């Protein structure tokens, strides 16, 4: 069962504090949990007007976007990049920082 109240609350947080959304996405990407990433992207999509609006701006079919962001979704890099672009974000590659020994 999905918790709609939580999704709406998170969408509101993302609308009010985009920097938090960036931190959260980077943290999720660092951990490598695709399920968490898709949940956060679904919530962020709500913050940006919902799936139909984001799909239109990203030049994606809204049915495709629903599937991409579903629990079983496996977004292609091109779709993920398009979704993030609508949100004013982009994918980036960074070196893994390892603690230095003293």
Beta strands, then each sheet from edge to edge (+ up, - down):
end
